[in-house]
Amino acid sequence: MSDYRKQAREYLERAKTEMAGGDDYRLRYAALDLRFAIEALTYDRAVAYKDELPPSEYETWQPRKLMDVLLQINPDVDVDCTLAFGEEDEPGKPAEIMKPLGEETVFNLKLIKSHYNALGSYLHVPSLKQAQNAPPSLKKLRERCGQVAFCVEKALASSVWNITLGNFTKIDCLKCGAVIRKRIVSNENEFSARCFKCNVTYKIKDEGNGKIRWDLDVVDMACANSDCTHTINILREQFKPNVEWTCPKCKGRNRICLGIVFKDNNSKNTGIMLSNAIG
C-alpha cells in the first residue's frame, strides 16, 4: 500500500517551492501539487478504514466522494481529536487522570469542499463564458494556495493520526463464511452491513447490555398464483428482474419482472408489476 502521507509531504514541499519562486505563472503548478496533497491525505485516511471500506469504493478518487463514504462508516472520521489514556479507579468508570498521547488535525470534508475544486478552476483554459469576464486572478490564487498549504501542513504536523478506535461487532457470513466486521455507531440502535465477498446484506440491532442481533436482510415474496397464498423469503440482493423460484406449496414457478401499467384519466388502475407466475 502506498505511503500517502509521505506523498502529501512531498507535494506540499513542491507547492511551497513554486509559491516562493515569485513567478505568478508557476502558481498553477503549486495549485496542482496542493490538489495532489489533498488527495493523498484523503487516501491515507481511507487506508486506515480499508477493512470497513467496500472494495467497490477503492476506485473512488475524488476526495469529496471518498470522504462522504468514510463518513457513512464513521461519522467522526473528519473530526479533530485528542488521544489520551488513563487507569480506571473502578471498572467502567472513566479515569480521573488522563495522560495525553497527542492531537490530530484532519483535512476534513469542509476544507475539501472549500478548496479542492477552487484550486482546480485555475488548472483549465477559461471556458467561453469565463473568457467574457475578467481572467482568473492570480493574486487570489496565491492567497488560496497559501490557505491550503497552511491547512495541509497543520494536518501533517499531527502527533497522532488516523485514529480508528471504536466498538465493533462481527459474524461469519451465513452464506459464504467470510468474516463480516461492522462498527457500532453511537445512538444508532439499528443499522446494516454487507458481506464484501458474496454481497449478502444483514440487518443489525443493538438490543442493549452488550447484545447485538444479526438477521439476514430478506424480502417477503408471495406466490403470484392467485389461488396460492404461500410466501417465501428471498435475500434482498436477489430481489431483481429475472430471478426465479418454485413455490413449495403449489409448485408453480415465479419470476420477478419489471412492468408498466397504463392509466388513463378515467381509470383507477395504477402501479408497477413486480412479479408474476410463469408456470
For each residue, the residues with C-beta under 8 A, 3 or more apart:
1: 47 50
2: 7 43
3: 6 7
4: 7 8 40 41 43 44 47
5: 8 9 40 41 44 156 161
6: 3 9 10
7: 2 3 4 10 11 36 37 40
8: 4 5 11 12 36 37 40 41 44 152 156
9: 5 6 12 13 156
10: 6 7 13 14
11: 7 8 14 15 33 34 36 37 40
12: 8 9 15 16 33 34 37 149 152 153 156
13: 9 10 16 17
14: 10 11 17 18 29 30 33
15: 11 12 18 19 29 30 31 33 34 37 145 149
16: 12 13 19 20 30 149
17: 13 14 20 21
18: 14 15 21 26 27 29 30 33
19: 15 16 26 27 30 142 145 146 149
20: 16 17
21: 17 18 26
22:
23: 26 27
24: 27 138 141 142
25: 28
26: 18 19 21 23 29 30
27: 18 19 23 24 30 31 122 138 141 142 145
28: 25 31 32 122 123 141
29: 14 15 18 26 32 33
30: 14 15 16 18 19 26 27 33 34 145
31: 15 27 28 34 35 119 120 122 123 141 144 145
32: 28 29 35 36 119 123
33: 11 12 14 15 18 29 30 36 37
34: 11 12 15 30 31 37 38 115 119 145 148 149 152
35: 31 32 38 39 116 119 120 123
36: 7 8 11 32 33 39 40
37: 7 8 11 12 15 33 34 40 41 148 152
38: 34 35 41 42 63 107 112 115 116 148 152
39: 35 36 42 43 61 63
40: 4 5 7 8 11 36 37 43 44
41: 4 5 8 37 38 44 45 107 152 155 156
42: 38 39 45 46 63 66 67 107 112
43: 2 4 39 40 46 47 66
44: 4 5 8 40 41 47 48 161 162
45: 41 42 48 49 67 70 77 78 106 162
46: 42 43 49 50 53 57 66 69 70
47: 1 4 43 44 50 162
48: 44 45 162 164
49: 45 46 52 53 70 73 74 77 164
50: 1 46 47 53
51: 181
52: 49 73 74 181 182 183
53: 46 49 50 57 58 69 70 73
54: 57 69 194 196
55: 58 196
56: 59
57: 46 53 54 60 66 69
58: 53 55
59: 56
60: 57 65 66 69
61: 39 66
62: 65 66
63: 38 39 42 66 67 112 116
64: 67 68 109 112 113 116
65: 60 62 68 69
66: 42 43 46 57 60 61 62 63 69 70
67: 42 45 63 64 70 71 77 78 108 109 112
68: 64 65 71 72 109
69: 46 53 54 57 60 65 66 72 73
70: 45 46 49 53 66 67 73 74 77 78
71: 67 68 74 75 77 78 109
72: 68 69
73: 49 52 53 69 70 77 183
74: 49 52 70 71 77 164 166 183 185
75: 71 185
76: 79 81
77: 45 49 67 70 71 73 74 106
78: 45 67 70 71 106 108 109 110
79: 76 106 108
80: 103 104 105 106 108
81: 76 103 104 163
82: 100 102 103 104
83: 100 101 102 103 104 160 163
84: 98 99 100 101
85: 95 98 99 101
86: 94 95 96 97 98 99
87: 95 97
88: 91 92 93 94 95
89: 93 95 96
90: 93
91: 88
92: 88
93: 88 89 90
94: 86 88
95: 85 86 87 88 89 98
96: 86 89
97: 86 87
98: 84 85 86 95
99: 84 85 86
100: 82 83 84 103
101: 83 84 85 159 160
102: 82 83 158 159 160
103: 80 81 82 83 100 158 159 160
104: 80 81 82 83 158 159 160 161 162 163
105: 80 154 155 157 158
106: 45 77 78 79 80 155
107: 38 41 42 111 112 151 152 155
108: 67 78 79 80 111 112
109: 64 67 68 71 78 112 113
110: 78 113 114
111: 107 108 114 115 151
112: 38 42 63 64 67 107 108 109 115 116
113: 64 109 110 116 117
114: 110 111 118
115: 34 38 111 112 118 119 144 147 148 151
116: 35 38 63 64 112 113 119 120
117: 113 120 121
118: 114 115 121 144
119: 31 32 34 35 115 116 122 123 144 145 148
120: 31 35 116 117 123 124
121: 117 118 124 136
122: 27 28 31 119 136 141
123: 28 31 32 35 119 120
124: 120 121 127
125:
126: 130 131 135 136
127: 124 130 131
128: 131 132
129: 132 133
130: 126 127 133 136
131: 126 127 128 135
132: 128 129
133: 129 130
134: 137
135: 126 131
136: 121 122 126 130 140 141
137: 134 140 141
138: 24 27 141 142
139: 142 143
140: 136 137 143 144
141: 24 27 28 31 122 136 137 138 144 145
142: 19 24 27 138 139 145 146
143: 139 140 146 147
144: 31 115 118 119 140 141 147 148
145: 15 19 27 30 31 34 119 141 142 148 149
146: 19 142 143 149 150
147: 115 143 144 150 151
148: 34 37 38 115 119 144 145 151 152
149: 12 15 16 19 34 145 146 152 153
150: 146 147 153 154
151: 107 111 115 147 148 154 155
152: 8 12 34 37 38 41 107 148 149 155 156
153: 12 149 150 156 157
154: 105 150 151 157 158
155: 41 105 106 107 151 152 158 161
156: 5 8 9 12 41 152 153
157: 105 153 154
158: 102 103 104 105 154 155 161
159: 101 102 103 104
160: 83 101 102 103 104 163
161: 5 44 104 155 158
162: 44 45 47 48 104
163: 81 83 104 160
164: 48 49 74
165:
166: 74 183 184
167: 183 184
168: 181 182 183 184
169: 181 182 184 204 212 214
170: 179 180 181 182
171: 174 179 180 202 214
172: 177 178 179 180
173: 176 177 178 179 180 195 197 198 200
174: 171 200 216
175: 195 198 200 235
176: 173 195 197 198 200
177: 172 173
178: 172 173 195 196 197 198
179: 170 171 172 173
180: 170 171 172 173 193 194 195 196 202
181: 51 52 168 169 170
182: 52 168 169 170 191 193 204
183: 52 73 74 166 167 168
184: 166 167 168 169 188 191 206 212
185: 74 75 188 191
186:
187:
188: 184 185 191 206
189: 205 206
190: 203 204 205 206
191: 182 184 185 188 204
192: 201 202 203 204 217
193: 180 182 201 202 204 214
194: 54 180 199 200 201 202
195: 173 175 176 178 180 198 199 200 201 202
196: 54 55 178 180 199
197: 173 176 178
198: 173 175 176 178 195
199: 194 195 196 237
200: 173 174 175 176 194 195 216 217 235 237
201: 192 193 194 195 216 217 235 236 237
202: 171 180 192 193 194 195 214 215 216 217
203: 190 192 214 215 216 217
204: 169 182 190 191 192 193 212 213 214 215
205: 189 190 212 213 215
206: 184 188 189 190 211 212
207: 211 212 213
208: 211
209:
210:
211: 206 207 208
212: 169 184 204 205 206 207
213: 204 205 207
214: 169 171 193 202 203 204
215: 202 203 204 205
216: 174 200 201 202 203 235
217: 192 200 201 202 203 235 236
218: 233 234 235 236
219: 233 234 235 236 239
220: 231 232 233
221: 231 232 233 234 239 245 254 256 275
222: 229 230 231
223: 228 229 230 231 232 247 249 250 252 254 277
224: 252 254 275 276 277
225: 228 247 250 252 277
226:
227: 250
228: 223 225 247 249 250 252
229: 222 223 249
230: 222 223 247 248 249 250
231: 220 221 222 223
232: 220 221 223 245 247 248
233: 218 219 220 221
234: 218 219 221 238 239 243 245
235: 175 200 201 216 217 218 219 238 239
236: 201 217 218 219 239
237: 199 200 201 240
238: 234 235 243
239: 219 221 234 235 236 243 256
240: 237 243 256
241: 256 257 258
242: 255 256 257
243: 234 238 239 240 255 256
244: 253 254 255 256 278
245: 221 232 234 253 254
246: 251 252 253 254
247: 223 225 228 230 232 250 251 252 253 254
248: 230 232 251
249: 223 228 229 230
250: 223 225 227 228 230 247
251: 246 247 248
252: 223 224 225 228 246 247 277 279
253: 244 245 246 247 277 278 279
254: 221 223 224 244 245 246 247 275 276 277 278
255: 242 243 244 275 276 278
256: 221 239 240 241 242 243 244 274 275
257: 241 242 273 274 275 276
258: 241 272 273 274
259: 272 273 274 276
260: 272 273
261: 269 270 271 272 273
262: 267 269
263: 267 269 270
264: 267
265:
266:
267: 262 263 264 270
268:
269: 261 262 263
270: 261 263 267
271: 261
272: 258 259 260 261
273: 257 258 259 260 261 276
274: 256 257 258 259
275: 221 224 254 255 256 257
276: 224 254 255 257 259 273
277: 223 224 225 252 253 254
278: 244 253 254 255
279: 252 253
